[in-house]
Amino acid sequence: MKALFKAVAAAGIVAVALTGCGSSGTAQPAAAPAADLSNVKYEGSVSVITRYAGGNAAFFEKMAKDYEAAHPGVKVNLQQESDQGYKDKIKTLTASQSVPDVYFSWAGNYAEQFYDNGLALDLTNVIAPQTEWGSTMAPQALEAFTKDGKTYGVPLGLDAKYMLYNKKLFSQAGVKVPTDLDGLLAACTALKSKNITPMSFGNKDGWPAIHYITQLNSYNVPAGTLNKDYKPATASFEDPGYKQSLDQFAQIVDRCTTTGKTANGADYYSERDAFGQGKAAMFYVENLEFAAAAPKGSKAEADGYDLFRLPAPAQAKGDTKALTGAPDGFLINSKAKNPALAVDFMKFVTSKQNAEVLASTIGFPSPVTGSLNEQNSTPQLRASIEDLRKASRLSVWLDTVTVPGVAEAYLSGVEGMISGTKTSEDVMTAVKAASDQAK
């Protein structure tokens, strides 16, 4: 998986590094120029930095090689970093104003820091949904990199959160796929009565819990309110749905997991392995990790597994069709020497042919329509993408869509709830204070 990074620290670091990059004093940064692909000059070089070092490096290595072969006058200078390595590297590169031509970004507040400082090319003319390129992609993926009607990012991997479940264990307990949150809790009770661990859960890194809160907030708080509250300038965090979400999460931890109050000491990946080994009936996981959660030859695969969304509470007042997730994406440095070449490289990377390669080489589903097939993906992965396209919108991870202070208040607060040292009221008090401080 992508060890989903902890954007709290990373976003804060980049915010500091960006200071002075696009503006001075109180002046507004210059608007980023618009992309133009009408006259691409295939000469010189294009620099690229990703966070896909290690097991996921093969895709961009192939893309660089294939692009150079297609354009003999071009050299692709590729840097691939780990999650943590990328966070450190982009801080240094941003501070020294030497960001590569093509650079990775998470969606949400993290990416907006680059837009707002004029460091990301405006790609609206070439990749907005109505364009030829944009029409090949899931609109939800493009929306994740759109602000104020302008699209700045090229989505690469289409990532969303689902509950995987073991069909054999569900059958042994006489449990059906739940259709609402009460049904999920009842299923957990039924599974426990058969001495089956309902759900594996580890929160040692903090973010696994935040993914639950992201989805529950979308269910319990109207979308318009969420949009206002996730921006400090318009935030109030007064909606009762936030507290309801925290309380519902506490119920899930208490009734569905065996780690319970010790979950902050439980490793996410060990808990994921427990699902694969058939030791737990459910695991909440990103679709990018399906292959790791239920590997070929695993007990979970032998038992049979499928997926469903985290069920919404009955009579929820938010958007019950929203789905937690966000695409990985890439921005184009507005100060690139040959910006058209940089954009053209990413257009090449996200062609349908190469989107199929993305799935076959590292198992990432692409936002490009029709890029998954029986040869490069599992039925479960294809089902997740088919379902994702029905979502009203993608709810970006809470720890990347909010400013760092609010994200940190949620992370530490929810950890306190799990261990029993904080209440949902305590968490929301801290979140409001952090949001007010960021105004």
FISEZA-729038 format. One record per residue (C-alpha): x, y, z; residue number from 0; residue in one letter. Coordinates in steps of 0.05 Angstrom, whole numbers, plus 5000, padded with zeros to 4 digits. Layout:
(rec (X; Y; Z); NUM; 'a')
...
end
This chain:
(rec (5000; 5000; 5000); 0; 'm')
(rec (5018; 5062; 4999); 1; 'k')
(rec (5029; 5077; 5066); 2; 'a')
(rec (4986; 5135; 5066); 3; 'l')
(rec (5027; 5190; 5090); 4; 'f')
(rec (5014; 5232; 5148); 5; 'k')
(rec (5000; 5296; 5114); 6; 'a')
(rec (4994; 5334; 5178); 7; 'v')
(rec (5068; 5341; 5186); 8; 'a')
(rec (5082; 5342; 5112); 9; 'a')
(rec (5031; 5397; 5098); 10; 'a')
(rec (5059; 5439; 5154); 11; 'g')
(rec (5129; 5431; 5128); 12; 'i')
(rec (5110; 5450; 5058); 13; 'v')
(rec (5071; 5510; 5083); 14; 'a')
(rec (5134; 5535; 5116); 15; 'v')
(rec (5176; 5520; 5055); 16; 'a')
(rec (5128; 5556; 5009); 17; 'l')
(rec (5132; 5620; 5049); 18; 't')
(rec (5162; 5671; 5003); 19; 'g')
(rec (5160; 5626; 4942); 20; 'c')
(rec (5101; 5657; 4908); 21; 'g')
(rec (5093; 5722; 4945); 22; 's')
(rec (5125; 5772; 4990); 23; 's')
(rec (5093; 5809; 5048); 24; 'g')
(rec (5018; 5813; 5039); 25; 't')
(rec (5018; 5813; 4963); 26; 'a')
(rec (4978; 5758; 4929); 27; 'q')
(rec (5019; 5708; 4890); 28; 'p')
(rec (5016; 5714; 4815); 29; 'a')
(rec (4965; 5670; 4781); 30; 'a')
(rec (4995; 5608; 4750); 31; 'a')
(rec (4998; 5608; 4674); 32; 'p')
(rec (4953; 5562; 4634); 33; 'a')
(rec (4978; 5500; 4599); 34; 'a')
(rec (4985; 5501; 4523); 35; 'd')
(rec (4997; 5437; 4484); 36; 'l')
(rec (4990; 5468; 4415); 37; 's')
(rec (5065; 5468; 4402); 38; 'n')
(rec (5103; 5417; 4444); 39; 'v')
(rec (5178; 5420; 4432); 40; 'k')
(rec (5206; 5349; 4440); 41; 'y')
(rec (5275; 5370; 4461); 42; 'e')
(rec (5315; 5378; 4525); 43; 'g')
(rec (5293; 5345; 4589); 44; 's')
(rec (5235; 5338; 4637); 45; 'v')
(rec (5248; 5327; 4711); 46; 's')
(rec (5199; 5283; 4751); 47; 'v')
(rec (5194; 5266; 4824); 48; 'i')
(rec (5148; 5212; 4852); 49; 't')
(rec (5137; 5178; 4919); 50; 'r')
(rec (5138; 5109; 4889); 51; 'y')
(rec (5207; 5084; 4907); 52; 'a')
(rec (5216; 5010; 4922); 53; 'g')
(rec (5162; 4961; 4901); 54; 'g')
(rec (5123; 5012; 4862); 55; 'n')
(rec (5181; 5043; 4824); 56; 'a')
(rec (5174; 4999; 4762); 57; 'a')
(rec (5117; 5038; 4731); 58; 'f')
(rec (5150; 5106; 4725); 59; 'f')
(rec (5216; 5073; 4705); 60; 'e')
(rec (5180; 5042; 4646); 61; 'k')
(rec (5144; 5107; 4630); 62; 'm')
(rec (5210; 5146; 4628); 63; 'a')
(rec (5242; 5094; 4584); 64; 'k')
(rec (5183; 5089; 4536); 65; 'd')
(rec (5175; 5165; 4531); 66; 'y')
(rec (5249; 5173; 4514); 67; 'e')
(rec (5242; 5119; 4462); 68; 'a')
(rec (5182; 5154; 4431); 69; 'a')
(rec (5218; 5222; 4432); 70; 'h')
(rec (5293; 5211; 4421); 71; 'p')
(rec (5309; 5284; 4434); 72; 'g')
(rec (5281; 5282; 4505); 73; 'v')
(rec (5313; 5259; 4570); 74; 'k')
(rec (5269; 5243; 4630); 75; 'v')
(rec (5305; 5256; 4695); 76; 'n')
(rec (5268; 5213; 4745); 77; 'l')
(rec (5273; 5215; 4821); 78; 'q')
(rec (5232; 5165; 4861); 79; 'q')
(rec (5227; 5173; 4936); 80; 'e')
(rec (5193; 5135; 4992); 81; 's')
(rec (5134; 5168; 5027); 82; 'd')
(rec (5179; 5198; 5081); 83; 'q')
(rec (5234; 5211; 5031); 84; 'g')
(rec (5187; 5251; 4988); 85; 'y')
(rec (5163; 5293; 5046); 86; 'k')
(rec (5235; 5311; 5063); 87; 'd')
(rec (5256; 5322; 4991); 88; 'k')
(rec (5198; 5366; 4970); 89; 'i')
(rec (5210; 5410; 5031); 90; 'k')
(rec (5281; 5422; 5009); 91; 't')
(rec (5264; 5431; 4936); 92; 'l')
(rec (5207; 5479; 4951); 93; 't')
(rec (5249; 5521; 4998); 94; 'a')
(rec (5305; 5526; 4946); 95; 's')
(rec (5255; 5539; 4890); 96; 'q')
(rec (5280; 5480; 4851); 97; 's')
(rec (5217; 5438; 4847); 98; 'v')
(rec (5220; 5389; 4788); 99; 'p')
(rec (5178; 5400; 4726); 100; 'd')
(rec (5129; 5344; 4747); 101; 'v')
(rec (5118; 5331; 4820); 102; 'y')
(rec (5074; 5287; 4863); 103; 'f')
(rec (5018; 5316; 4906); 104; 's')
(rec (4963; 5291; 4951); 105; 'w')
(rec (4896; 5323; 4940); 106; 'a')
(rec (4865; 5373; 4988); 107; 'g')
(rec (4899; 5427; 5028); 108; 'n')
(rec (4967; 5398; 5011); 109; 'y')
(rec (4958; 5410; 4936); 110; 'a')
(rec (4924; 5477; 4947); 111; 'e')
(rec (4987; 5505; 4979); 112; 'q')
(rec (5021; 5498; 4911); 113; 'f')
(rec (4961; 5526; 4872); 114; 'y')
(rec (4955; 5585; 4919); 115; 'd')
(rec (5029; 5602; 4913); 116; 'n')
(rec (5028; 5601; 4837); 117; 'g')
(rec (5072; 5539; 4833); 118; 'l')
(rec (5024; 5494; 4795); 119; 'a')
(rec (5007; 5504; 4722); 120; 'l')
(rec (4933; 5515; 4707); 121; 'd')
(rec (4914; 5453; 4668); 122; 'l')
(rec (4841; 5470; 4658); 123; 't')
(rec (4849; 5480; 4582); 124; 'n')
(rec (4877; 5411; 4572); 125; 'v')
(rec (4848; 5365; 4626); 126; 'i')
(rec (4783; 5393; 4652); 127; 'a')
(rec (4725; 5343; 4644); 128; 'p')
(rec (4700; 5373; 4578); 129; 'q')
(rec (4768; 5367; 4543); 130; 't')
(rec (4791; 5308; 4502); 131; 'e')
(rec (4841; 5286; 4555); 132; 'w')
(rec (4796; 5300; 4614); 133; 'g')
(rec (4738; 5262; 4583); 134; 's')
(rec (4778; 5197; 4590); 135; 't')
(rec (4780; 5204; 4666); 136; 'm')
(rec (4731; 5195; 4724); 137; 'a')
(rec (4703; 5264; 4739); 138; 'p')
(rec (4711; 5251; 4814); 139; 'q')
(rec (4786; 5244; 4805); 140; 'a')
(rec (4792; 5311; 4768); 141; 'l')
(rec (4748; 5345; 4819); 142; 'e')
(rec (4798; 5327; 4873); 143; 'a')
(rec (4850; 5371; 4839); 144; 'f')
(rec (4803; 5428; 4821); 145; 't')
(rec (4795; 5493; 4859); 146; 'k')
(rec (4752; 5553; 4841); 147; 'd')
(rec (4735; 5523; 4774); 148; 'g')
(rec (4807; 5510; 4754); 149; 'k')
(rec (4839; 5442; 4748); 150; 't')
(rec (4912; 5437; 4769); 151; 'y')
(rec (4929; 5364; 4776); 152; 'g')
(rec (4936; 5301; 4735); 153; 'v')
(rec (4905; 5243; 4775); 154; 'p')
(rec (4943; 5178; 4771); 155; 'l')
(rec (4918; 5125; 4819); 156; 'g')
(rec (4844; 5122; 4836); 157; 'l')
(rec (4841; 5107; 4910); 158; 'd')
(rec (4780; 5095; 4953); 159; 'a')
(rec (4763; 5061; 5019); 160; 'k')
(rec (4722; 4998; 5025); 161; 'y')
(rec (4706; 4945; 5076); 162; 'm')
(rec (4732; 4877; 5053); 163; 'l')
(rec (4695; 4818; 5083); 164; 'y')
(rec (4708; 4744; 5086); 165; 'n')
(rec (4650; 4707; 5055); 166; 'k')
(rec (4662; 4642; 5091); 167; 'k')
(rec (4664; 4675; 5160); 168; 'l')
(rec (4602; 4715; 5145); 169; 'f')
(rec (4566; 4651; 5125); 170; 's')
(rec (4589; 4614; 5188); 171; 'q')
(rec (4558; 4669; 5230); 172; 'a')
(rec (4496; 4675; 5187); 173; 'g')
(rec (4513; 4748; 5172); 174; 'v')
(rec (4491; 4787; 5111); 175; 'k')
(rec (4525; 4849; 5083); 176; 'v')
(rec (4499; 4905; 5127); 177; 'p')
(rec (4460; 4962; 5095); 178; 't')
(rec (4467; 5012; 5152); 179; 'd')
(rec (4510; 5025; 5212); 180; 'l')
(rec (4464; 4990; 5260); 181; 'd')
(rec (4467; 4930; 5215); 182; 'g')
(rec (4543; 4931; 5217); 183; 'l')
(rec (4543; 4933; 5293); 184; 'l')
(rec (4493; 4876; 5295); 185; 'a')
(rec (4536; 4836; 5247); 186; 'a')
(rec (4595; 4846; 5294); 187; 'c')
(rec (4555; 4819; 5352); 188; 't')
(rec (4535; 4758; 5312); 189; 'a')
(rec (4607; 4745; 5290); 190; 'l')
(rec (4632; 4751; 5361); 191; 'k')
(rec (4580; 4701; 5385); 192; 's')
(rec (4613; 4651; 5338); 193; 'k')
(rec (4683; 4668; 5366); 194; 'n')
(rec (4701; 4703; 5301); 195; 'i')
(rec (4738; 4769; 5304); 196; 't')
(rec (4691; 4816; 5267); 197; 'p')
(rec (4741; 4869; 5245); 198; 'm')
(rec (4816; 4876; 5248); 199; 's')
(rec (4839; 4946; 5266); 200; 'f')
(rec (4906; 4978; 5284); 201; 'g')
(rec (4916; 5052; 5295); 202; 'n')
(rec (4990; 5057; 5312); 203; 'k')
(rec (4999; 5109; 5257); 204; 'd')
(rec (4937; 5149; 5273); 205; 'g')
(rec (4910; 5155; 5203); 206; 'w')
(rec (4870; 5090; 5200); 207; 'p')
(rec (4820; 5119; 5249); 208; 'a')
(rec (4817; 5184; 5211); 209; 'i')
(rec (4793; 5147; 5149); 210; 'h')
(rec (4732; 5123; 5187); 211; 'y')
(rec (4719; 5194; 5212); 212; 'i')
(rec (4726; 5221; 5141); 213; 't')
(rec (4671; 5175; 5117); 214; 'q')
(rec (4626; 5185; 5177); 215; 'l')
(rec (4632; 5261; 5173); 216; 'n')
(rec (4609; 5257; 5101); 217; 's')
(rec (4548; 5216; 5122); 218; 'y')
(rec (4529; 5259; 5182); 219; 'n')
(rec (4545; 5330; 5161); 220; 'v')
(rec (4515; 5363; 5099); 221; 'p')
(rec (4566; 5371; 5043); 222; 'a')
(rec (4560; 5447; 5041); 223; 'g')
(rec (4574; 5451; 5115); 224; 't')
(rec (4635; 5406; 5108); 225; 'l')
(rec (4662; 5449; 5052); 226; 'n')
(rec (4656; 5511; 5095); 227; 'k')
(rec (4684; 5479; 5158); 228; 'd')
(rec (4745; 5449; 5124); 229; 'y')
(rec (4767; 5520; 5107); 230; 'k')
(rec (4787; 5560; 5169); 231; 'p')
(rec (4761; 5626; 5141); 232; 'a')
(rec (4690; 5599; 5139); 233; 't')
(rec (4694; 5545; 5191); 234; 'a')
(rec (4651; 5538; 5254); 235; 's')
(rec (4648; 5463; 5267); 236; 'f')
(rec (4580; 5472; 5301); 237; 'e')
(rec (4542; 5418; 5265); 238; 'd')
(rec (4523; 5361; 5313); 239; 'p')
(rec (4541; 5311; 5259); 240; 'g')
(rec (4615; 5317; 5276); 241; 'y')
(rec (4604; 5292; 5347); 242; 'k')
(rec (4557; 5238; 5322); 243; 'q')
(rec (4612; 5213; 5275); 244; 's')
(rec (4661; 5208; 5332); 245; 'l')
(rec (4611; 5171; 5376); 246; 'd')
(rec (4594; 5123; 5320); 247; 'q')
(rec (4667; 5109; 5308); 248; 'f')
(rec (4675; 5093; 5382); 249; 'a')
(rec (4618; 5043; 5376); 250; 'q')
(rec (4652; 5009; 5318); 251; 'i')
(rec (4718; 5003; 5356); 252; 'v')
(rec (4682; 4977; 5418); 253; 'd')
(rec (4635; 4928; 5386); 254; 'r')
(rec (4672; 4905; 5323); 255; 'c')
(rec (4746; 4902; 5340); 256; 't')
(rec (4785; 4861; 5390); 257; 't')
(rec (4841; 4912; 5396); 258; 't')
(rec (4793; 4962; 5426); 259; 'g')
(rec (4828; 5011; 5474); 260; 'k')
(rec (4895; 4981; 5455); 261; 't')
(rec (4886; 4996; 5381); 262; 'a')
(rec (4935; 5054; 5383); 263; 'n')
(rec (4990; 5003; 5396); 264; 'g')
(rec (4968; 4956; 5341); 265; 'a')
(rec (5003; 4958; 5274); 266; 'd')
(rec (4958; 4971; 5214); 267; 'y')
(rec (4996; 4923; 5170); 268; 'y')
(rec (4995; 4867; 5220); 269; 's')
(rec (4920; 4876; 5225); 270; 'e')
(rec (4915; 4876; 5150); 271; 'r')
(rec (4953; 4811; 5148); 272; 'd')
(rec (4904; 4782; 5199); 273; 'a')
(rec (4848; 4791; 5149); 274; 'f')
(rec (4889; 4757; 5095); 275; 'g')
(rec (4902; 4699; 5142); 276; 'q')
(rec (4828; 4690; 5153); 277; 'g')
(rec (4832; 4712; 5226); 278; 'k')
(rec (4783; 4770; 5219); 279; 'a')
(rec (4718; 4776; 5181); 280; 'a')
(rec (4727; 4849; 5159); 281; 'm')
(rec (4781; 4900; 5145); 282; 'f')
(rec (4773; 4973; 5123); 283; 'y')
(rec (4823; 4985; 5068); 284; 'v')
(rec (4840; 5026; 5007); 285; 'e')
(rec (4829; 4991; 4941); 286; 'n')
(rec (4902; 5002; 4923); 287; 'l')
(rec (4916; 4951; 4978); 288; 'e')
(rec (4868; 4897; 4959); 289; 'f')
(rec (4924; 4853; 4932); 290; 'a')
(rec (4962; 4860; 4997); 291; 'a')
(rec (4901; 4849; 5041); 292; 'a')
(rec (4881; 4785; 5006); 293; 'a')
(rec (4942; 4761; 4968); 294; 'p')
(rec (4941; 4704; 4919); 295; 'k')
(rec (4942; 4639; 4957); 296; 'g')
(rec (4919; 4670; 5022); 297; 's')
(rec (4865; 4641; 5068); 298; 'k')
(rec (4821; 4702; 5052); 299; 'a')
(rec (4825; 4687; 4978); 300; 'e')
(rec (4809; 4614; 4990); 301; 'a')
(rec (4750; 4632; 5034); 302; 'd')
(rec (4725; 4683; 4983); 303; 'g')
(rec (4721; 4757; 4996); 304; 'y')
(rec (4682; 4816; 4972); 305; 'd')
(rec (4671; 4889; 4990); 306; 'l')
(rec (4621; 4940; 5012); 307; 'f')
(rec (4623; 5012; 5033); 308; 'r')
(rec (4624; 5031; 5107); 309; 'l')
(rec (4549; 5032; 5118); 310; 'p')
(rec (4516; 5099; 5132); 311; 'a')
(rec (4476; 5111; 5195); 312; 'p')
(rec (4401; 5109; 5185); 313; 'a')
(rec (4372; 5178; 5172); 314; 'q')
(rec (4440; 5209; 5164); 315; 'a')
(rec (4435; 5283; 5146); 316; 'k')
(rec (4497; 5286; 5101); 317; 'g')
(rec (4514; 5257; 5034); 318; 'd')
(rec (4505; 5182; 5040); 319; 't')
(rec (4530; 5171; 4969); 320; 'k')
(rec (4598; 5204; 4982); 321; 'a')
(rec (4657; 5157; 4985); 322; 'l')
(rec (4722; 5167; 5023); 323; 't')
(rec (4781; 5169; 4977); 324; 'g')
(rec (4825; 5212; 4934); 325; 'a')
(rec (4869; 5201; 4874); 326; 'p')
(rec (4944; 5207; 4877); 327; 'd')
(rec (4963; 5263; 4830); 328; 'g')
(rec (5017; 5303; 4797); 329; 'f')
(rec (5025; 5378; 4788); 330; 'l')
(rec (5065; 5414; 4735); 331; 'i')
(rec (5114; 5467; 4759); 332; 'n')
(rec (5091; 5533; 4730); 333; 's')
(rec (5165; 5553; 4726); 334; 'k')
(rec (5186; 5493; 4684); 335; 'a')
(rec (5231; 5512; 4625); 336; 'k')
(rec (5188; 5470; 4577); 337; 'n')
(rec (5120; 5465; 4611); 338; 'p')
(rec (5086; 5437; 4549); 339; 'a')
(rec (5135; 5379; 4549); 340; 'l')
(rec (5121; 5365; 4622); 341; 'a')
(rec (5046; 5364; 4610); 342; 'v')
(rec (5056; 5320; 4549); 343; 'd')
(rec (5095; 5270; 4591); 344; 'f')
(rec (5038; 5263; 4640); 345; 'm')
(rec (4988; 5258; 4583); 346; 'k')
(rec (5030; 5200; 4558); 347; 'f')
(rec (5033; 5168; 4627); 348; 'v')
(rec (4957; 5171; 4633); 349; 't')
(rec (4940; 5145; 4564); 350; 's')
(rec (4893; 5085; 4565); 351; 'k')
(rec (4949; 5039; 4545); 352; 'q')
(rec (4994; 5062; 4601); 353; 'n')
(rec (4936; 5064; 4651); 354; 'a')
(rec (4930; 4989; 4637); 355; 'e')
(rec (5004; 4982; 4650); 356; 'v')
(rec (4995; 5018; 4717); 357; 'l')
(rec (4948; 4964; 4740); 358; 'a')
(rec (4989; 4906; 4713); 359; 's')
(rec (5056; 4929; 4741); 360; 't')
(rec (5039; 4956; 4810); 361; 'i')
(rec (4965; 4942; 4819); 362; 'g')
(rec (4941; 5014; 4820); 363; 'f')
(rec (4873; 5027; 4789); 364; 'p')
(rec (4875; 5087; 4743); 365; 's')
(rec (4821; 5140; 4736); 366; 'p')
(rec (4823; 5127; 4661); 367; 'v')
(rec (4759; 5096; 4638); 368; 't')
(rec (4763; 5023; 4616); 369; 'g')
(rec (4835; 5013; 4638); 370; 's')
(rec (4820; 4953; 4684); 371; 'l')
(rec (4808; 4885; 4653); 372; 'n')
(rec (4810; 4811; 4671); 373; 'e')
(rec (4884; 4807; 4653); 374; 'q')
(rec (4909; 4863; 4698); 375; 'n')
(rec (4862; 4864; 4758); 376; 's')
(rec (4819; 4824; 4806); 377; 't')
(rec (4743; 4824; 4804); 378; 'p')
(rec (4743; 4859; 4872); 379; 'q')
(rec (4787; 4916; 4846); 380; 'l')
(rec (4744; 4924; 4784); 381; 'r')
(rec (4681; 4924; 4828); 382; 'a')
(rec (4710; 4979; 4871); 383; 's')
(rec (4722; 5024; 4811); 384; 'i')
(rec (4654; 5010; 4783); 385; 'e')
(rec (4624; 5029; 4850); 386; 'd')
(rec (4668; 5090; 4857); 387; 'l')
(rec (4641; 5118; 4793); 388; 'r')
(rec (4572; 5117; 4825); 389; 'k')
(rec (4595; 5160; 4883); 390; 'a')
(rec (4567; 5230; 4887); 391; 's')
(rec (4637; 5254; 4904); 392; 'r')
(rec (4702; 5233; 4935); 393; 'l')
(rec (4711; 5255; 5007); 394; 's')
(rec (4785; 5271; 5011); 395; 'v')
(rec (4822; 5243; 5072); 396; 'w')
(rec (4809; 5286; 5133); 397; 'l')
(rec (4883; 5292; 5147); 398; 'd')
(rec (4897; 5322; 5079); 399; 't')
(rec (4835; 5362; 5064); 400; 'v')
(rec (4841; 5404; 5127); 401; 't')
(rec (4896; 5451; 5149); 402; 'v')
(rec (4951; 5418; 5190); 403; 'p')
(rec (4928; 5444; 5258); 404; 'g')
(rec (4857; 5417; 5249); 405; 'v')
(rec (4884; 5351; 5223); 406; 'a')
(rec (4929; 5344; 5283); 407; 'e')
(rec (4872; 5360; 5331); 408; 'a')
(rec (4832; 5304; 5299); 409; 'y')
(rec (4890; 5255; 5299); 410; 'l')
(rec (4910; 5264; 5372); 411; 's')
(rec (4838; 5272; 5395); 412; 'g')
(rec (4814; 5207; 5363); 413; 'v')
(rec (4874; 5170; 5391); 414; 'e')
(rec (4853; 5196; 5459); 415; 'g')
(rec (4782; 5172; 5448); 416; 'm')
(rec (4807; 5103; 5431); 417; 'i')
(rec (4850; 5098; 5493); 418; 's')
(rec (4794; 5127; 5536); 419; 'g')
(rec (4828; 5192; 5557); 420; 't')
(rec (4784; 5238; 5515); 421; 'k')
(rec (4711; 5245; 5497); 422; 't')
(rec (4680; 5266; 5431); 423; 's')
(rec (4665; 5334; 5463); 424; 'e')
(rec (4739; 5341; 5480); 425; 'd')
(rec (4758; 5326; 5408); 426; 'v')
(rec (4711; 5376; 5378); 427; 'm')
(rec (4732; 5430; 5427); 428; 't')
(rec (4804; 5419; 5404); 429; 'a')
(rec (4784; 5418; 5331); 430; 'v')
(rec (4747; 5484; 5338); 431; 'k')
(rec (4805; 5516; 5374); 432; 'a')
(rec (4854; 5494; 5321); 433; 'a')
(rec (4809; 5519; 5266); 434; 's')
(rec (4800; 5587; 5300); 435; 'd')
(rec (4874; 5593; 5308); 436; 'q')
(rec (4884; 5581; 5234); 437; 'a')
(rec (4836; 5637; 5213); 438; 'k')
end
